[in-house]
């Protein structure tokens, strides 16, 4: 079972996040928005490097949902 490793608020009000994006060229950057505010975070290497067996777990999830990784 997968669990989130961190939670972030896009706004001080704690509104839900409606959009998020990763920078594929600079993987340490992550942006999210609640539809009004946009925040950009610089992530540490714990969040940007693939862990052992992570790809296999994602493939299993995608397969069970009828998709492909």
C-alpha beads as a LAMMPS data file, in Angstrom:
LAMMPS data file: protein, C-alpha beads

69 atoms
68 bonds

1 atom types
1 bond types

-500.0 500.0 xlo xhi
-500.0 500.0 ylo yhi
-500.0 500.0 zlo zhi

Masses

1 110.0

Atoms # bond

1 1 1 0.000 0.000 0.000
2 1 1 1.262 3.495 -0.860
3 1 1 1.079 6.399 1.564
4 1 1 1.912 10.076 1.023
5 1 1 5.328 11.077 2.322
6 1 1 4.430 14.762 2.687
7 1 1 1.438 17.089 2.484
8 1 1 1.492 20.700 1.303
9 1 1 -1.118 23.464 1.211
10 1 1 -1.366 25.576 -1.935
11 1 1 -2.762 28.462 0.096
12 1 1 -2.831 29.741 3.657
13 1 1 -6.555 28.875 3.744
14 1 1 -5.794 25.194 3.169
15 1 1 -7.846 25.036 -0.045
16 1 1 -7.627 21.805 -2.056
17 1 1 -5.079 21.600 -4.837
18 1 1 -6.652 21.586 -8.303
19 1 1 -3.510 21.575 -10.438
20 1 1 0.052 20.377 -10.048
21 1 1 3.055 20.092 -12.311
22 1 1 6.593 18.797 -12.193
23 1 1 9.456 20.310 -14.157
24 1 1 10.855 17.405 -16.193
25 1 1 14.157 19.194 -16.875
26 1 1 14.696 20.342 -13.272
27 1 1 13.089 17.557 -11.262
28 1 1 13.558 19.274 -7.933
29 1 1 10.820 21.832 -8.758
30 1 1 7.106 21.195 -8.179
31 1 1 4.245 23.662 -8.648
32 1 1 0.691 23.458 -7.352
33 1 1 -2.364 25.694 -7.437
34 1 1 -5.711 25.950 -5.694
35 1 1 -7.144 27.905 -8.648
36 1 1 -6.202 31.262 -7.099
37 1 1 -2.672 30.887 -5.717
38 1 1 0.321 29.147 -7.260
39 1 1 3.195 27.881 -5.147
40 1 1 6.492 26.498 -6.370
41 1 1 8.425 24.146 -4.114
42 1 1 12.016 22.987 -4.347
43 1 1 12.037 19.318 -3.403
44 1 1 14.881 17.425 -1.786
45 1 1 16.457 14.371 -3.366
46 1 1 14.240 12.070 -1.249
47 1 1 11.341 13.163 -3.467
48 1 1 13.093 13.324 -6.841
49 1 1 14.993 10.034 -7.075
50 1 1 13.269 6.781 -7.910
51 1 1 13.483 4.237 -5.124
52 1 1 14.111 0.511 -5.456
53 1 1 10.958 -1.362 -6.601
54 1 1 9.023 1.920 -7.030
55 1 1 8.595 1.405 -10.792
56 1 1 7.284 -2.153 -10.216
57 1 1 4.738 -0.913 -7.670
58 1 1 3.529 1.782 -10.088
59 1 1 3.255 -0.798 -12.885
60 1 1 1.107 -3.025 -10.630
61 1 1 -1.176 -0.106 -9.777
62 1 1 -1.517 0.876 -13.436
63 1 1 -2.225 -2.710 -14.478
64 1 1 -4.930 -3.103 -11.830
65 1 1 -6.513 0.132 -13.111
66 1 1 -6.295 -1.055 -16.739
67 1 1 -3.502 1.349 -17.680
68 1 1 0.188 1.254 -18.505
69 1 1 3.267 2.910 -16.973

Bonds

1 1 1 2
2 1 2 3
3 1 3 4
4 1 4 5
5 1 5 6
6 1 6 7
7 1 7 8
8 1 8 9
9 1 9 10
10 1 10 11
11 1 11 12
12 1 12 13
13 1 13 14
14 1 14 15
15 1 15 16
16 1 16 17
17 1 17 18
18 1 18 19
19 1 19 20
20 1 20 21
21 1 21 22
22 1 22 23
23 1 23 24
24 1 24 25
25 1 25 26
26 1 26 27
27 1 27 28
28 1 28 29
29 1 29 30
30 1 30 31
31 1 31 32
32 1 32 33
33 1 33 34
34 1 34 35
35 1 35 36
36 1 36 37
37 1 37 38
38 1 38 39
39 1 39 40
40 1 40 41
41 1 41 42
42 1 42 43
43 1 43 44
44 1 44 45
45 1 45 46
46 1 46 47
47 1 47 48
48 1 48 49
49 1 49 50
50 1 50 51
51 1 51 52
52 1 52 53
53 1 53 54
54 1 54 55
55 1 55 56
56 1 56 57
57 1 57 58
58 1 58 59
59 1 59 60
60 1 60 61
61 1 61 62
62 1 62 63
63 1 63 64
64 1 64 65
65 1 65 66
66 1 66 67
67 1 67 68
68 1 68 69
